[in-house]
Amino acid sequence: MNTAPRRWRTSTVLLIECPWCGPRAETEFSYGGEAGIERPADPYALSDAEWADYLFFRRNPRGAHRELWNHAQGCRRWFGVERDTVSYRIEKSYRLSGAGSARPAAAHIEASEEKRR
Amino acid sequence: MSDNGLPLSGVAISVRSGRGFLNLRLNPHHGQAVETAERVLGQPIPQAANTFTNGGHEVYWLGPDEWLIANVAERAAALGSELAEALGGFHAAVNDVSGGNVELLVRGAEARAVLAKGCALDLHPREFAPGQCAQTGLGRAAVLLAAVDPSSYAIVVRRSFSDYVHRWLENAARPHRARFSAP
């Protein structure tokens, strides 16, 4: 059995592309959870289970994930990120509203979400 | 010593006292509001991310609809009321944040080497040229870092973090023949 202390790789930094400031170190950002969760138009029409699902339950997928990040130490704006939860590869980041925002072309995410349902 | 009083080697760290700061929020796509603010300021508001303009005041880009205006305290205070009055009819906000911020200067041939010890940005002038600024982390604090010229940087930091940042700089600058002084 290998009892040597585990060597952490310290030379790599996860860079996240802020849609305004460009690529910055991950330490400047804070994570905001899954993106694209829409508040139900009529909460009173929901059952308790559906309401709890909206409030508490997140998909937590293995693979492509659409999520929110805040550039906390930078411009302090929220933006969207498409990240692979296995490889940490960030496919794209995008503005949520205003000039330059566009609904992300996330067909592969839609497809994988559809499959899981 | 060089002509401008900077050490040719090493690094000099100083607190710029008597500075005033205004936080300006307005919609950058509202041409009339931007024009009004620029007329009162007498200089352009930087629209490009992470840049600042210097034309009497320093105007730093903080976000797509947010800027920090710096000057000596008296002029900043006067400008604050002028701006607030001129922008009264627009969806805009001017706040005097002088009490909450401290400006530090790090100057000298080794200023970049000192800052690089605690900052994840590439500070080489080809990436972070004079006229650029960035809100980023220095040590464990969030700061606004601005490249004034290739060998001097201004740091605007929350007052409550300024003692920490100053001590952090002292420690980082120790192997670089540091000088500490009033500006």
Interface residues (C-beta under 8 A of the other chain):
Chain A: V13 W20 C21 G22 R24 A25 T27 E28 A72 Q73 G74 C75 R76 R77 G98 A99
Chain B: H29 A49 N50 L62 G63 P64 E66 A120 L121 A134 Q135 T136 G137 A142
